Amino acid sequence: MIARYWSGAVPASRGDDYQRYLERTGIRDIQATPGNRGVYVLRRTEGDRTEFVFVSLWDSLDAIRAFAGGDVEKAHYYAEDRDFLLEMSPRVKHYEVVAAPQSR
């Protein structure tokens, strides 16, 4: 299993709006992509910034390509991301999952 990791920050005053935006764009699209095993979105407000960490779990790099395109290391942004994010990192990271909760 592969974990795809992205993080970004928005002004704290827009944290709730960005969370709703993620739910109707990236989260929904990732969950609908074959080979996706789940999505975790972490949120933390510190001062005037709200940070988001987005971790999606995948069966393979081929499954990630179906969502992100040929260059799996390239960050996948949507049109309105520019209106929210304070910075737009061009790259994401991938990790081999070596321990995870077991399904029951």
C-alpha positions, 0 to 999 in steps of 0.5 A, spaced: 500 500 500 502 507 498 500 513 502 500 519 498 502 525 502 500 533 501 499 539 505 497 546 505 495 552 509 489 557 508 488 563 512 484 561 519 478 565 517 477 560 511 478 554 514 471 551 514 470 553 507 476 550 505 474 544 508 467 544 505 471 545 498 476 539 499 470 534 501 466 536 494 473 536 490 479 532 492 476 527 497 470 525 493 474 524 487 479 520 490 474 516 494 471 514 487 478 512 484 479 505 483 484 502 487 483 508 493 483 505 500 481 511 504 483 518 505 485 522 512 484 529 512 488 532 518 486 540 520 490 544 525 489 552 526 495 555 529 495 563 529 492 566 523 493 559 519 489 553 518 493 547 516 491 541 512 494 534 511 491 530 506 493 523 506 490 518 501 492 510 501 492 507 494 493 499 492 499 502 487 502 507 483 498 505 477 491 507 481 494 514 483 496 515 476 488 514 474 487 520 479 493 524 478 495 523 471 502 521 469 507 524 473 504 522 480 509 526 484 506 532 481 500 535 486 493 535 483 490 542 484 483 544 482 481 551 480 479 554 486 485 552 490 488 558 488 483 562 491 484 559 498 491 556 499 497 561 501 502 557 497 501 551 492 507 546 493 508 543 486 510 536 489 507 531 493 510 525 497 509 518 497 510 513 502 510 505 502 505 503 508 509 498 513 504 498 518 496 500 518 490 498 522 487 491 520 480 491 518 475 487 522 
